[in-house]
Amino acid sequence: MSEKIELIVDGMGCEGCVAAVEKALKAVAGVRAVKVDLKTGRAEVEHEGAQLALLLQAIEKAGYEARPAQRMG
Ligand SMILES: [Cu+2]
């Protein structure tokens, strides 16, 4: 069963940023689907066993800041 994590991403300014964040998240092991919303600055990640720390790290490497919008569970 896949789980969902919602992340708050800071620093996105355009659709190019959205694409960069989506690409970065999709490259993380266990990630099945990613939906990034520019307007709300949130990323919804559907995954199976992906580690939160690696998701945050991937976004940081792409040049943005991220934090979980809610606890993993
Ligand atoms: Cu941009």
N, CA, C, O and the ligand as a Tripos MOL2 file, in Angstrom:
@<TRIPOS>MOLECULE
protein
  293   291    74     0     0
PROTEIN
NO_CHARGES

@<TRIPOS>ATOM
      1 N           0.8460   -1.2090    0.0000 N.3       1 MET1
      2 CA          0.0000    0.0000    0.0000 C.3       1 MET1
      3 C           0.8700    1.2440    0.0000 C.2       1 MET1
      4 O           1.8710    1.3190    0.7130 O.2       1 MET1
      5 N           0.4840    2.2000   -0.7940 N.am      2 SER2
      6 CA          1.2630    3.4320   -0.8230 C.3       2 SER2
      7 C           0.7420    4.4140    0.2210 C.2       2 SER2
      8 O          -0.4180    4.3810    0.6320 O.2       2 SER2
      9 N           1.6490    5.2800    0.6240 N.am      3 GLU3
     10 CA          1.3100    6.3060    1.6040 C.3       3 GLU3
     11 C           1.4510    7.6650    0.9540 C.2       3 GLU3
     12 O           2.0390    7.8010   -0.1180 O.2       3 GLU3
     13 N           0.9080    8.6580    1.6120 N.am      4 LYS4
     14 CA          1.0370   10.0190    1.0900 C.3       4 LYS4
     15 C           1.7110   10.9160    2.1020 C.2       4 LYS4
     16 O           1.4470   10.8390    3.3020 O.2       4 LYS4
     17 N           2.5880   11.7690    1.5980 N.am      5 ILE5
     18 CA          3.2090   12.8010    2.4320 C.3       5 ILE5
     19 C           2.9600   14.1290    1.7510 C.2       5 ILE5
     20 O           3.0710   14.2530    0.5320 O.2       5 ILE5
     21 N           2.6260   15.1120    2.5540 N.am      6 GLU6
     22 CA          2.4750   16.4480    1.9970 C.3       6 GLU6
     23 C           3.6340   17.3080    2.4870 C.2       6 GLU6
     24 O           3.9360   17.3510    3.6800 O.2       6 GLU6
     25 N           4.2730   17.9900    1.5470 N.am      7 LEU7
     26 CA          5.4080   18.8370    1.8860 C.3       7 LEU7
     27 C           5.1060   20.2830    1.5330 C.2       7 LEU7
     28 O           4.4010   20.5700    0.5660 O.2       7 LEU7
     29 N           5.6480   21.1830    2.3330 N.am      8 ILE8
     30 CA          5.5630   22.5950    2.0070 C.3       8 ILE8
     31 C           6.9060   22.9840    1.3930 C.2       8 ILE8
     32 O           7.9610   22.8040    2.0020 O.2       8 ILE8
     33 N           6.8440   23.5160    0.1820 N.am      9 VAL9
     34 CA          8.0650   23.8660   -0.5480 C.3       9 VAL9
     35 C           8.1660   25.3780   -0.6720 C.2       9 VAL9
     36 O           7.2550   26.0290   -1.1850 O.2       9 VAL9
     37 N           9.2720   25.9320   -0.2030 N.am     10 ASP10
     38 CA          9.4930   27.3730   -0.3110 C.3      10 ASP10
     39 C          10.4200   27.6890   -1.4730 C.2      10 ASP10
     40 O          11.3640   26.9480   -1.7470 O.2      10 ASP10
     41 N          10.1490   28.7720   -2.1410 N.am     11 GLY11
     42 CA         11.0600   29.2620   -3.1650 C.3      11 GLY11
     43 C          10.6220   29.0130   -4.5940 C.2      11 GLY11
     44 O          11.3230   29.4050   -5.5270 O.2      11 GLY11
     45 N           9.4710   28.3660   -4.7890 N.am     12 MET12
     46 CA          9.0090   28.1210   -6.1560 C.3      12 MET12
     47 C           8.3290   29.3810   -6.7050 C.2      12 MET12
     48 O           7.4750   29.9810   -6.0510 O.2      12 MET12
     49 N           8.7320   29.7650   -7.9280 N.am     13 GLY13
     50 CA          8.1750   30.9890   -8.4860 C.3      13 GLY13
     51 C           7.4530   30.8150   -9.8050 C.2      13 GLY13
     52 O           6.7230   31.7100  -10.2310 O.2      13 GLY13
     53 N           7.6450   29.6740  -10.4620 N.am     14 CYS14
     54 CA          7.0280   29.4860  -11.7630 C.3      14 CYS14
     55 C           6.8720   27.9960  -12.0620 C.2      14 CYS14
     56 O           7.2480   27.1380  -11.2630 O.2      14 CYS14
     57 N           6.3030   27.7130  -13.2410 N.am     15 GLU15
     58 CA          6.0950   26.3080  -13.6080 C.3      15 GLU15
     59 C           7.4130   25.5510  -13.7700 C.2      15 GLU15
     60 O           7.4660   24.3310  -13.6160 O.2      15 GLU15
     61 N           8.4730   26.2950  -14.0840 N.am     16 GLY16
     62 CA          9.7870   25.6570  -14.1950 C.3      16 GLY16
     63 C          10.2390   25.1080  -12.8460 C.2      16 GLY16
     64 O          10.8390   24.0360  -12.7670 O.2      16 GLY16
     65 N           9.9420   25.8540  -11.7960 N.am     17 CYS17
     66 CA         10.2680   25.4100  -10.4400 C.3      17 CYS17
     67 C           9.4570   24.1670  -10.0990 C.2      17 CYS17
     68 O           9.9790   23.2120   -9.5250 O.2      17 CYS17
     69 N           8.1990   24.1880  -10.4520 N.am     18 VAL18
     70 CA          7.3170   23.0540  -10.1930 C.3      18 VAL18
     71 C           7.8840   21.7950  -10.8630 C.2      18 VAL18
     72 O           7.9500   20.7260  -10.2580 O.2      18 VAL18
     73 N           8.2890   21.9520  -12.1210 N.am     19 ALA19
     74 CA          8.8370   20.8200  -12.8630 C.3      19 ALA19
     75 C          10.1200   20.3180  -12.2140 C.2      19 ALA19
     76 O          10.3470   19.1110  -12.1420 O.2      19 ALA19
     77 N          10.9600   21.2370  -11.7400 N.am     20 ALA20
     78 CA         12.2250   20.8550  -11.1150 C.3      20 ALA20
     79 C          11.9820   20.0890   -9.8180 C.2      20 ALA20
     80 O          12.6570   19.0980   -9.5370 O.2      20 ALA20
     81 N          11.0120   20.5560   -9.0300 N.am     21 VAL21
     82 CA         10.7020   19.8900   -7.7640 C.3      21 VAL21
     83 C          10.0890   18.5140   -8.0310 C.2      21 VAL21
     84 O          10.4120   17.5380   -7.3550 O.2      21 VAL21
     85 N           9.2020   18.4500   -9.0240 N.am     22 GLU22
     86 CA          8.5880   17.1610   -9.3680 C.3      22 GLU22
     87 C           9.6430   16.1590   -9.8100 C.2      22 GLU22
     88 O           9.6290   14.9980   -9.4010 O.2      22 GLU22
     89 N          10.5450   16.6190  -10.6390 N.am     23 LYS23
     90 CA         11.5940   15.7410  -11.1550 C.3      23 LYS23
     91 C          12.4770   15.2370  -10.0110 C.2      23 LYS23
     92 O          12.8230   14.0570   -9.9540 O.2      23 LYS23
     93 N          12.8330   16.1440   -9.1050 N.am     24 ALA24
     94 CA         13.6930   15.7860   -7.9830 C.3      24 ALA24
     95 C          13.0160   14.7450   -7.0900 C.2      24 ALA24
     96 O          13.6470   13.7810   -6.6540 O.2      24 ALA24
     97 N          11.7340   14.9510   -6.8270 N.am     25 LEU25
     98 CA         11.0040   14.0270   -5.9540 C.3      25 LEU25
     99 C          10.8170   12.6650   -6.6070 C.2      25 LEU25
    100 O          10.9260   11.6310   -5.9480 O.2      25 LEU25
    101 N          10.5350   12.6710   -7.9070 N.am     26 LYS26
    102 CA         10.3010   11.4160   -8.6130 C.3      26 LYS26
    103 C          11.5560   10.5520   -8.6690 C.2      26 LYS26
    104 O          11.4770    9.3370   -8.8480 O.2      26 LYS26
    105 N          12.7170   11.1910   -8.5150 N.am     27 ALA27
    106 CA         13.9780   10.4520   -8.5710 C.3      27 ALA27
    107 C          14.2920    9.7400   -7.2570 C.2      27 ALA27
    108 O          15.2170    8.9290   -7.2000 O.2      27 ALA27
    109 N          13.5320   10.0350   -6.2020 N.am     28 VAL28
    110 CA         13.7870    9.4170   -4.8940 C.3      28 VAL28
    111 C          13.1970    8.0060   -4.8640 C.2      28 VAL28
    112 O          12.0770    7.7770   -5.3230 O.2      28 VAL28
    113 N          13.9600    7.0770   -4.3220 N.am     29 ALA29
    114 CA         13.5290    5.6880   -4.2580 C.3      29 ALA29
    115 C          12.2140    5.5450   -3.5150 C.2      29 ALA29
    116 O          12.0440    6.0910   -2.4240 O.2      29 ALA29
    117 N          11.2860    4.8110   -4.1070 N.am     30 GLY30
    118 CA         10.0080    4.5380   -3.4610 C.3      30 GLY30
    119 C           8.8880    5.4820   -3.8590 C.2      30 GLY30
    120 O           7.7210    5.2270   -3.5590 O.2      30 GLY30
    121 N           9.2350    6.5710   -4.5310 N.am     31 VAL31
    122 CA          8.2080    7.5490   -4.9200 C.3      31 VAL31
    123 C           7.4340    7.0370   -6.1300 C.2      31 VAL31
    124 O           8.0150    6.6410   -7.1400 O.2      31 VAL31
    125 N           6.1220    7.0560   -6.0040 N.am     32 ARG32
    126 CA          5.2600    6.5550   -7.0840 C.3      32 ARG32
    127 C           4.6370    7.6880   -7.8980 C.2      32 ARG32
    128 O           4.5210    7.6000   -9.1210 O.2      32 ARG32
    129 N           4.2440    8.7410   -7.2090 N.am     33 ALA33
    130 CA          3.5920    9.8530   -7.9140 C.3      33 ALA33
    131 C           3.8230   11.1490   -7.1470 C.2      33 ALA33
    132 O           3.9240   11.1580   -5.9210 O.2      33 ALA33
    133 N           3.9020   12.2360   -7.8960 N.am     34 VAL34
    134 CA          4.1520   13.5400   -7.2840 C.3      34 VAL34
    135 C           3.2140   14.5680   -7.8950 C.2      34 VAL34
    136 O           3.0190   14.6130   -9.1100 O.2      34 VAL34
    137 N           2.6340   15.3960   -7.0250 N.am     35 LYS35
    138 CA          1.7880   16.4750   -7.5060 C.3      35 LYS35
    139 C           2.2270   17.7460   -6.7940 C.2      35 LYS35
    140 O           2.1030   17.8590   -5.5750 O.2      35 LYS35
    141 N           2.7360   18.6940   -7.5570 N.am     36 VAL36
    142 CA          3.2180   19.9370   -6.9580 C.3      36 VAL36
    143 C           2.2890   21.0750   -7.3670 C.2      36 VAL36
    144 O           1.9600   21.2420   -8.5420 O.2      36 VAL36
    145 N           1.8790   21.8460   -6.3780 N.am     37 ASP37
    146 CA          0.9740   22.9710   -6.6250 C.3      37 ASP37
    147 C           1.7200   24.2790   -6.3720 C.2      37 ASP37
    148 O           2.1310   24.5820   -5.2520 O.2      37 ASP37
    149 N           1.8790   25.0430   -7.4560 N.am     38 LEU38
    150 CA          2.6180   26.2990   -7.3620 C.3      38 LEU38
    151 C           1.9090   27.3120   -6.4590 C.2      38 LEU38
    152 O           2.5410   28.0130   -5.6690 O.2      38 LEU38
    153 N           0.6000   27.3710   -6.5950 N.am     39 LYS39
    154 CA         -0.2080   28.3470   -5.8640 C.3      39 LYS39
    155 C          -0.1270   28.1570   -4.3460 C.2      39 LYS39
    156 O           0.0460   29.1180   -3.5960 O.2      39 LYS39
    157 N          -0.2530   26.9050   -3.9090 N.am     40 THR40
    158 CA         -0.2240   26.6350   -2.4780 C.3      40 THR40
    159 C           1.1900   26.3660   -1.9750 C.2      40 THR40
    160 O           1.4330   26.3770   -0.7680 O.2      40 THR40
    161 N           2.1260   26.1250   -2.8980 N.am     41 GLY41
    162 CA          3.4920   25.8150   -2.4940 C.3      41 GLY41
    163 C           3.6110   24.4580   -1.8300 C.2      41 GLY41
    164 O           4.4890   24.2270   -0.9990 O.2      41 GLY41
    165 N           2.7130   23.5690   -2.2100 N.am     42 ARG42
    166 CA          2.7380   22.2490   -1.5810 C.3      42 ARG42
    167 C           2.9960   21.1380   -2.5790 C.2      42 ARG42
    168 O           2.6200   21.2200   -3.7480 O.2      42 ARG42
    169 N           3.6390   20.1110   -2.0880 N.am     43 ALA43
    170 CA          3.9050   18.9320   -2.9120 C.3      43 ALA43
    171 C           3.2900   17.7160   -2.2410 C.2      43 ALA43
    172 O           3.5140   17.4550   -1.0590 O.2      43 ALA43
    173 N           2.5150   16.9840   -3.0160 N.am     44 GLU44
    174 CA          1.9000   15.7700   -2.5090 C.3      44 GLU44
    175 C           2.6670   14.5940   -3.1040 C.2      44 GLU44
    176 O           2.7560   14.4430   -4.3230 O.2      44 GLU44
    177 N           3.2120   13.7740   -2.2310 N.am     45 VAL45
    178 CA          4.0420   12.6670   -2.6830 C.3      45 VAL45
    179 C           3.3980   11.3480   -2.3030 C.2      45 VAL45
    180 O           3.1460   11.0800   -1.1280 O.2      45 VAL45
    181 N           3.1360   10.5270   -3.3090 N.am     46 GLU46
    182 CA          2.6130    9.1850   -3.0580 C.3      46 GLU46
    183 C           3.7930    8.2370   -3.1640 C.2      46 GLU46
    184 O           4.5090    8.2340   -4.1650 O.2      46 GLU46
    185 N           3.9910    7.4340   -2.1330 N.am     47 HIS47
    186 CA          5.2120    6.6310   -2.1210 C.3      47 HIS47
    187 C           5.0060    5.3080   -1.4040 C.2      47 HIS47
    188 O           4.0180    5.0960   -0.7010 O.2      47 HIS47
    189 N           5.9670    4.4380   -1.6060 N.am     48 GLU48
    190 CA          6.0070    3.1850   -0.8590 C.3      48 GLU48
    191 C           7.3720    3.0920   -0.2150 C.2      48 GLU48
    192 O           8.3500    2.7160   -0.8620 O.2      48 GLU48
    193 N           7.4380    3.4320    1.0510 N.am     49 GLY49
    194 CA          8.6800    3.2950    1.8080 C.3      49 GLY49
    195 C           9.7360    4.3570    1.5480 C.2      49 GLY49
    196 O          10.8950    4.1670    1.9160 O.2      49 GLY49
    197 N           9.3700    5.4580    0.9290 N.am     50 ALA50
    198 CA         10.3540    6.5240    0.7270 C.3      50 ALA50
    199 C          10.6470    7.2010    2.0640 C.2      50 ALA50
    200 O           9.7650    7.3190    2.9140 O.2      50 ALA50
    201 N          11.8950    7.6440    2.2460 N.am     51 GLN51
    202 CA         12.2640    8.2960    3.4970 C.3      51 GLN51
    203 C          12.0670    9.8060    3.3920 C.2      51 GLN51
    204 O          12.4830   10.4430    2.4240 O.2      51 GLN51
    205 N          11.4270   10.3500    4.4070 N.am     52 LEU52
    206 CA         11.1490   11.7820    4.4270 C.3      52 LEU52
    207 C          12.4340   12.5940    4.2650 C.2      52 LEU52
    208 O          12.4690   13.5710    3.5170 O.2      52 LEU52
    209 N          13.4810   12.1850    4.9660 N.am     53 ALA53
    210 CA         14.7400   12.9400    4.9090 C.3      53 ALA53
    211 C          15.2710   13.0160    3.4830 C.2      53 ALA53
    212 O          15.8140   14.0400    3.0680 O.2      53 ALA53
    213 N          15.1080   11.9230    2.7340 N.am     54 LEU54
    214 CA         15.6010   11.9050    1.3520 C.3      54 LEU54
    215 C          14.7460   12.7690    0.4430 C.2      54 LEU54
    216 O          15.2490   13.3600   -0.5140 O.2      54 LEU54
    217 N          13.4670   12.8440    0.7360 N.am     55 LEU55
    218 CA         12.5760   13.7050   -0.0500 C.3      55 LEU55
    219 C          12.9700   15.1740    0.1520 C.2      55 LEU55
    220 O          13.0720   15.9470   -0.8010 O.2      55 LEU55
    221 N          13.1850   15.5280    1.4150 N.am     56 LEU56
    222 CA         13.5580   16.9150    1.7300 C.3      56 LEU56
    223 C          14.9100   17.2580    1.1120 C.2      56 LEU56
    224 O          15.1140   18.3480    0.5790 O.2      56 LEU56
    225 N          15.8250   16.2940    1.1990 N.am     57 GLN57
    226 CA         17.1660   16.4890    0.6470 C.3      57 GLN57
    227 C          17.1210   16.6970   -0.8740 C.2      57 GLN57
    228 O          17.8470   17.5290   -1.4180 O.2      57 GLN57
    229 N          16.2660   15.9350   -1.5410 N.am     58 ALA58
    230 CA         16.1490   16.0430   -3.0000 C.3      58 ALA58
    231 C          15.6550   17.4300   -3.3950 C.2      58 ALA58
    232 O          16.1220   18.0090   -4.3750 O.2      58 ALA58
    233 N          14.7150   17.9530   -2.6290 N.am     59 ILE59
    234 CA         14.1810   19.2830   -2.9220 C.3      59 ILE59
    235 C          15.2460   20.3480   -2.6630 C.2      59 ILE59
    236 O          15.3830   21.3050   -3.4260 O.2      59 ILE59
    237 N          15.9960   20.1670   -1.5770 N.am     60 GLU60
    238 CA         17.0600   21.1220   -1.2720 C.3      60 GLU60
    239 C          18.1290   21.1250   -2.3520 C.2      60 GLU60
    240 O          18.6430   22.1770   -2.7340 O.2      60 GLU60
    241 N          18.4580   19.9340   -2.8370 N.am     61 LYS61
    242 CA         19.4710   19.8380   -3.9040 C.3      61 LYS61
    243 C          18.9990   20.5300   -5.1760 C.2      61 LYS61
    244 O          19.8080   21.0390   -5.9520 O.2      61 LYS61
    245 N          17.6970   20.5450   -5.3810 N.am     62 ALA62
    246 CA         17.1350   21.2060   -6.5710 C.3      62 ALA62
    247 C          17.1020   22.7280   -6.3790 C.2      62 ALA62
    248 O          16.8300   23.4700   -7.3220 O.2      62 ALA62
    249 N          17.3790   23.1840   -5.1590 N.am     63 GLY63
    250 CA         17.4760   24.6140   -4.9110 C.3      63 GLY63
    251 C          16.3200   25.2330   -4.1460 C.2      63 GLY63
    252 O          16.1580   26.4540   -4.1420 O.2      63 GLY63
    253 N          15.5100   24.3960   -3.4950 N.am     64 TYR64
    254 CA         14.3510   24.9000   -2.7550 C.3      64 TYR64
    255 C          14.3970   24.3900   -1.3220 C.2      64 TYR64
    256 O          15.1840   23.5050   -0.9860 O.2      64 TYR64
    257 N          13.5470   24.9570   -0.4930 N.am     65 GLU65
    258 CA         13.4820   24.5110    0.8870 C.3      65 GLU65
    259 C          12.1720   23.7930    1.1140 C.2      65 GLU65
    260 O          11.1410   24.1850    0.5660 O.2      65 GLU65
    261 N          12.2030   22.7470    1.9160 N.am     66 ALA66
    262 CA         10.9790   21.9910    2.1470 C.3      66 ALA66
    263 C          10.8860   21.5050    3.5780 C.2      66 ALA66
    264 O          11.8870   21.2750    4.2570 O.2      66 ALA66
    265 N           9.6610   21.3610    4.0010 N.am     67 ARG67
    266 CA          9.3920   20.7800    5.3200 C.3      67 ARG67
    267 C           8.0740   20.0200    5.2240 C.2      67 ARG67
    268 O           7.2380   20.3190    4.3710 O.2      67 ARG67
    269 N           7.8970   19.0470    6.0930 N.am     68 PRO68
    270 CA          6.6400   18.2940    6.0360 C.3      68 PRO68
    271 C           5.4700   19.1490    6.4820 C.2      68 PRO68
    272 O           5.5840   19.9220    7.4340 O.2      68 PRO68
    273 N           4.3330   19.0110    5.7890 N.am     69 ALA69
    274 CA          3.1400   19.7490    6.1530 C.3      69 ALA69
    275 C           2.4120   19.0350    7.2790 C.2      69 ALA69
    276 O           1.5870   19.6240    7.9780 O.2      69 ALA69
    277 N           2.7260   17.7700    7.4420 N.am     70 GLN70
    278 CA          2.0980   16.9870    8.5000 C.3      70 GLN70
    279 C           3.0180   15.8440    8.8680 C.2      70 GLN70
    280 O           3.9840   15.5640    8.1570 O.2      70 GLN70
    281 N           2.7290   15.1920    9.9580 N.am     71 ARG71
    282 CA          3.5500   14.0630   10.3650 C.3      71 ARG71
    283 C           3.3610   12.8950    9.4220 C.2      71 ARG71
    284 O           2.2930   12.7180    8.8370 O.2      71 ARG71
    285 N           4.3970   12.1080    9.2820 N.am     72 MET72
    286 CA          4.2710   10.8940    8.4850 C.3      72 MET72
    287 C           3.4100    9.9130    9.2470 C.2      72 MET72
    288 O           3.4930    9.8180   10.4710 O.2      72 MET72
    289 N           2.5940    9.1930    8.5280 N.am     73 GLY73
    290 CA          1.8250    8.2090    9.2720 C.3      73 GLY73
    291 C           0.9590    7.3590    8.3900 C.2      73 GLY73
    292 O           0.2510    6.4810    8.8810 O.2      73 GLY73
    293 CU         10.7390   28.9940  -11.4700 Cu       74 CU74
@<TRIPOS>BOND
     1     1     2 1
     2     2     3 1
     3     3     4 2
     4     3     5 am
     5     5     6 1
     6     6     7 1
     7     7     8 2
     8     7     9 am
     9     9    10 1
    10    10    11 1
    11    11    12 2
    12    11    13 am
    13    13    14 1
    14    14    15 1
    15    15    16 2
    16    15    17 am
    17    17    18 1
    18    18    19 1
    19    19    20 2
    20    19    21 am
    21    21    22 1
    22    22    23 1
    23    23    24 2
    24    23    25 am
    25    25    26 1
    26    26    27 1
    27    27    28 2
    28    27    29 am
    29    29    30 1
    30    30    31 1
    31    31    32 2
    32    31    33 am
    33    33    34 1
    34    34    35 1
    35    35    36 2
    36    35    37 am
    37    37    38 1
    38    38    39 1
    39    39    40 2
    40    39    41 am
    41    41    42 1
    42    42    43 1
    43    43    44 2
    44    43    45 am
    45    45    46 1
    46    46    47 1
    47    47    48 2
    48    47    49 am
    49    49    50 1
    50    50    51 1
    51    51    52 2
    52    51    53 am
    53    53    54 1
    54    54    55 1
    55    55    56 2
    56    55    57 am
    57    57    58 1
    58    58    59 1
    59    59    60 2
    60    59    61 am
    61    61    62 1
    62    62    63 1
    63    63    64 2
    64    63    65 am
    65    65    66 1
    66    66    67 1
    67    67    68 2
    68    67    69 am
    69    69    70 1
    70    70    71 1
    71    71    72 2
    72    71    73 am
    73    73    74 1
    74    74    75 1
    75    75    76 2
    76    75    77 am
    77    77    78 1
    78    78    79 1
    79    79    80 2
    80    79    81 am
    81    81    82 1
    82    82    83 1
    83    83    84 2
    84    83    85 am
    85    85    86 1
    86    86    87 1
    87    87    88 2
    88    87    89 am
    89    89    90 1
    90    90    91 1
    91    91    92 2
    92    91    93 am
    93    93    94 1
    94    94    95 1
    95    95    96 2
    96    95    97 am
    97    97    98 1
    98    98    99 1
    99    99   100 2
   100    99   101 am
   101   101   102 1
   102   102   103 1
   103   103   104 2
   104   103   105 am
   105   105   106 1
   106   106   107 1
   107   107   108 2
   108   107   109 am
   109   109   110 1
   110   110   111 1
   111   111   112 2
   112   111   113 am
   113   113   114 1
   114   114   115 1
   115   115   116 2
   116   115   117 am
   117   117   118 1
   118   118   119 1
   119   119   120 2
   120   119   121 am
   121   121   122 1
   122   122   123 1
   123   123   124 2
   124   123   125 am
   125   125   126 1
   126   126   127 1
   127   127   128 2
   128   127   129 am
   129   129   130 1
   130   130   131 1
   131   131   132 2
   132   131   133 am
   133   133   134 1
   134   134   135 1
   135   135   136 2
   136   135   137 am
   137   137   138 1
   138   138   139 1
   139   139   140 2
   140   139   141 am
   141   141   142 1
   142   142   143 1
   143   143   144 2
   144   143   145 am
   145   145   146 1
   146   146   147 1
   147   147   148 2
   148   147   149 am
   149   149   150 1
   150   150   151 1
   151   151   152 2
   152   151   153 am
   153   153   154 1
   154   154   155 1
   155   155   156 2
   156   155   157 am
   157   157   158 1
   158   158   159 1
   159   159   160 2
   160   159   161 am
   161   161   162 1
   162   162   163 1
   163   163   164 2
   164   163   165 am
   165   165   166 1
   166   166   167 1
   167   167   168 2
   168   167   169 am
   169   169   170 1
   170   170   171 1
   171   171   172 2
   172   171   173 am
   173   173   174 1
   174   174   175 1
   175   175   176 2
   176   175   177 am
   177   177   178 1
   178   178   179 1
   179   179   180 2
   180   179   181 am
   181   181   182 1
   182   182   183 1
   183   183   184 2
   184   183   185 am
   185   185   186 1
   186   186   187 1
   187   187   188 2
   188   187   189 am
   189   189   190 1
   190   190   191 1
   191   191   192 2
   192   191   193 am
   193   193   194 1
   194   194   195 1
   195   195   196 2
   196   195   197 am
   197   197   198 1
   198   198   199 1
   199   199   200 2
   200   199   201 am
   201   201   202 1
   202   202   203 1
   203   203   204 2
   204   203   205 am
   205   205   206 1
   206   206   207 1
   207   207   208 2
   208   207   209 am
   209   209   210 1
   210   210   211 1
   211   211   212 2
   212   211   213 am
   213   213   214 1
   214   214   215 1
   215   215   216 2
   216   215   217 am
   217   217   218 1
   218   218   219 1
   219   219   220 2
   220   219   221 am
   221   221   222 1
   222   222   223 1
   223   223   224 2
   224   223   225 am
   225   225   226 1
   226   226   227 1
   227   227   228 2
   228   227   229 am
   229   229   230 1
   230   230   231 1
   231   231   232 2
   232   231   233 am
   233   233   234 1
   234   234   235 1
   235   235   236 2
   236   235   237 am
   237   237   238 1
   238   238   239 1
   239   239   240 2
   240   239   241 am
   241   241   242 1
   242   242   243 1
   243   243   244 2
   244   243   245 am
   245   245   246 1
   246   246   247 1
   247   247   248 2
   248   247   249 am
   249   249   250 1
   250   250   251 1
   251   251   252 2
   252   251   253 am
   253   253   254 1
   254   254   255 1
   255   255   256 2
   256   255   257 am
   257   257   258 1
   258   258   259 1
   259   259   260 2
   260   259   261 am
   261   261   262 1
   262   262   263 1
   263   263   264 2
   264   263   265 am
   265   265   266 1
   266   266   267 1
   267   267   268 2
   268   267   269 am
   269   269   270 1
   270   270   271 1
   271   271   272 2
   272   271   273 am
   273   273   274 1
   274   274   275 1
   275   275   276 2
   276   275   277 am
   277   277   278 1
   278   278   279 1
   279   279   280 2
   280   279   281 am
   281   281   282 1
   282   282   283 1
   283   283   284 2
   284   283   285 am
   285   285   286 1
   286   286   287 1
   287   287   288 2
   288   287   289 am
   289   289   290 1
   290   290   291 1
   291   291   292 2
@<TRIPOS>SUBSTRUCTURE
     1 MET1         2 RESIDUE 1 A MET
     2 SER2         6 RESIDUE 1 A SER
     3 GLU3        10 RESIDUE 1 A GLU
     4 LYS4        14 RESIDUE 1 A LYS
     5 ILE5        18 RESIDUE 1 A ILE
     6 GLU6        22 RESIDUE 1 A GLU
     7 LEU7        26 RESIDUE 1 A LEU
     8 ILE8        30 RESIDUE 1 A ILE
     9 VAL9        34 RESIDUE 1 A VAL
    10 ASP10       38 RESIDUE 1 A ASP
    11 GLY11       42 RESIDUE 1 A GLY
    12 MET12       46 RESIDUE 1 A MET
    13 GLY13       50 RESIDUE 1 A GLY
    14 CYS14       54 RESIDUE 1 A CYS
    15 GLU15       58 RESIDUE 1 A GLU
    16 GLY16       62 RESIDUE 1 A GLY
    17 CYS17       66 RESIDUE 1 A CYS
    18 VAL18       70 RESIDUE 1 A VAL
    19 ALA19       74 RESIDUE 1 A ALA
    20 ALA20       78 RESIDUE 1 A ALA
    21 VAL21       82 RESIDUE 1 A VAL
    22 GLU22       86 RESIDUE 1 A GLU
    23 LYS23       90 RESIDUE 1 A LYS
    24 ALA24       94 RESIDUE 1 A ALA
    25 LEU25       98 RESIDUE 1 A LEU
    26 LYS26      102 RESIDUE 1 A LYS
    27 ALA27      106 RESIDUE 1 A ALA
    28 VAL28      110 RESIDUE 1 A VAL
    29 ALA29      114 RESIDUE 1 A ALA
    30 GLY30      118 RESIDUE 1 A GLY
    31 VAL31      122 RESIDUE 1 A VAL
    32 ARG32      126 RESIDUE 1 A ARG
    33 ALA33      130 RESIDUE 1 A ALA
    34 VAL34      134 RESIDUE 1 A VAL
    35 LYS35      138 RESIDUE 1 A LYS
    36 VAL36      142 RESIDUE 1 A VAL
    37 ASP37      146 RESIDUE 1 A ASP
    38 LEU38      150 RESIDUE 1 A LEU
    39 LYS39      154 RESIDUE 1 A LYS
    40 THR40      158 RESIDUE 1 A THR
    41 GLY41      162 RESIDUE 1 A GLY
    42 ARG42      166 RESIDUE 1 A ARG
    43 ALA43      170 RESIDUE 1 A ALA
    44 GLU44      174 RESIDUE 1 A GLU
    45 VAL45      178 RESIDUE 1 A VAL
    46 GLU46      182 RESIDUE 1 A GLU
    47 HIS47      186 RESIDUE 1 A HIS
    48 GLU48      190 RESIDUE 1 A GLU
    49 GLY49      194 RESIDUE 1 A GLY
    50 ALA50      198 RESIDUE 1 A ALA
    51 GLN51      202 RESIDUE 1 A GLN
    52 LEU52      206 RESIDUE 1 A LEU
    53 ALA53      210 RESIDUE 1 A ALA
    54 LEU54      214 RESIDUE 1 A LEU
    55 LEU55      218 RESIDUE 1 A LEU
    56 LEU56      222 RESIDUE 1 A LEU
    57 GLN57      226 RESIDUE 1 A GLN
    58 ALA58      230 RESIDUE 1 A ALA
    59 ILE59      234 RESIDUE 1 A ILE
    60 GLU60      238 RESIDUE 1 A GLU
    61 LYS61      242 RESIDUE 1 A LYS
    62 ALA62      246 RESIDUE 1 A ALA
    63 GLY63      250 RESIDUE 1 A GLY
    64 TYR64      254 RESIDUE 1 A TYR
    65 GLU65      258 RESIDUE 1 A GLU
    66 ALA66      262 RESIDUE 1 A ALA
    67 ARG67      266 RESIDUE 1 A ARG
    68 PRO68      270 RESIDUE 1 A PRO
    69 ALA69      274 RESIDUE 1 A ALA
    70 GLN70      278 RESIDUE 1 A GLN
    71 ARG71      282 RESIDUE 1 A ARG
    72 MET72      286 RESIDUE 1 A MET
    73 GLY73      290 RESIDUE 1 A GLY
    74 CU74       293 GROUP 0 **** ****
